Amino acid sequence: MPRIPLSQAKPGMVLAREVRDARGFELMRTGSTLDAAILERLAQRGVAAIVVEGGDAVEAPQGDAEGLHRSMFEPHAGNPLMERIGASALPILRARVARRQA
């Protein structure tokens, strides 16, 4: 059950876990099949990643903490709280990438 960025989800994929918004409201149920309209609505609701059935997890490119950070926090641009969380998350992501490379 890989967790993938929403930007890499494709129509026809099946959710292995429910999708919730930032407030905890369920947007999609486990077992739902994705289509283009659903993916668009999830993006509009600020969903950054989903868990789908089958396949391999999409990993952040080695050495690309900034790219991973962008994929996680760009959908929340303009949200002051998420911008603060994003600013705090970047050093953590950089440290994780550095440990992976060691």
C-alpha positions in Angstrom: 0.0 0.0 0.0 2.2 2.8 -1.2 1.7 6.5 -0.2 2.1 8.6 -3.3 2.0 12.4 -4.0 -1.4 13.3 -5.4 0.3 14.7 -8.4 1.5 11.2 -9.4 -2.0 9.6 -8.9 -3.7 8.3 -12.0 -7.3 7.7 -12.9 -8.2 4.0 -12.3 -6.1 3.7 -9.1 -7.9 2.4 -6.1 -7.6 3.9 -2.6 -6.1 1.6 0.0 -7.0 4.1 2.8 -9.7 6.8 3.2 -8.7 10.4 2.3 -9.3 13.1 4.9 -8.9 16.8 4.7 -6.8 19.0 7.0 -9.8 19.1 9.5 -10.2 15.3 9.5 -13.3 15.1 7.4 -13.5 12.0 5.2 -13.4 13.0 1.6 -13.1 9.5 0.0 -13.6 6.0 1.3 -11.2 3.1 1.2 -11.8 1.1 -2.1 -12.8 4.2 -4.1 -11.6 4.2 -7.7 -10.0 7.5 -8.8 -11.0 9.4 -11.9 -9.8 12.8 -13.3 -12.6 14.8 -11.6 -11.9 13.2 -8.2 -8.2 14.0 -8.5 -9.0 17.6 -9.4 -11.3 18.0 -6.4 -8.8 16.4 -4.0 -6.1 18.8 -5.2 -8.6 21.7 -4.7 -9.1 20.5 -1.1 -5.4 20.6 -0.4 -4.7 16.8 -0.4 -1.0 16.3 -0.9 -0.7 12.5 -0.9 -2.9 9.4 -0.9 -2.5 5.7 -0.2 -3.3 3.4 -3.1 -3.5 -0.3 -3.6 -0.6 -2.2 -5.3 2.5 -0.9 -6.9 5.6 0.6 -5.3 5.8 3.6 -3.1 7.1 6.7 -4.9 10.2 7.9 -3.1 11.6 11.4 -3.1 14.6 11.6 -5.4 17.9 11.1 -3.5 19.3 14.4 -2.4 16.2 16.4 -3.3 14.8 17.6 0.0 13.7 20.9 -1.7 11.7 18.9 -4.3 10.0 16.8 -1.7 9.2 19.9 0.3 7.7 21.6 -2.8 5.5 18.6 -3.5 4.2 18.6 0.0 3.7 22.3 0.7 3.1 24.0 -2.7 -0.6 22.9 -2.7 -0.9 25.0 0.5 0.6 28.2 -0.7 -1.0 31.2 0.8 -2.1 29.3 4.0 -0.1 31.0 6.8 -0.2 28.0 9.1 1.0 25.5 6.4 3.7 28.0 5.4 5.0 28.0 9.0 4.8 24.2 9.2 6.6 24.0 5.8 9.4 26.3 7.0 9.9 24.0 10.0 9.8 20.8 7.9 12.5 21.8 5.4 15.5 21.3 7.9 14.0 17.9 8.9 13.6 16.8 5.3 17.2 17.9 4.6 18.5 15.9 7.5 16.6 12.8 6.4 18.0 13.0 2.9 21.5 13.5 4.3 21.1 10.4 6.5 20.0 8.4 3.4 23.1 9.5 1.5 25.4 8.6 4.4 
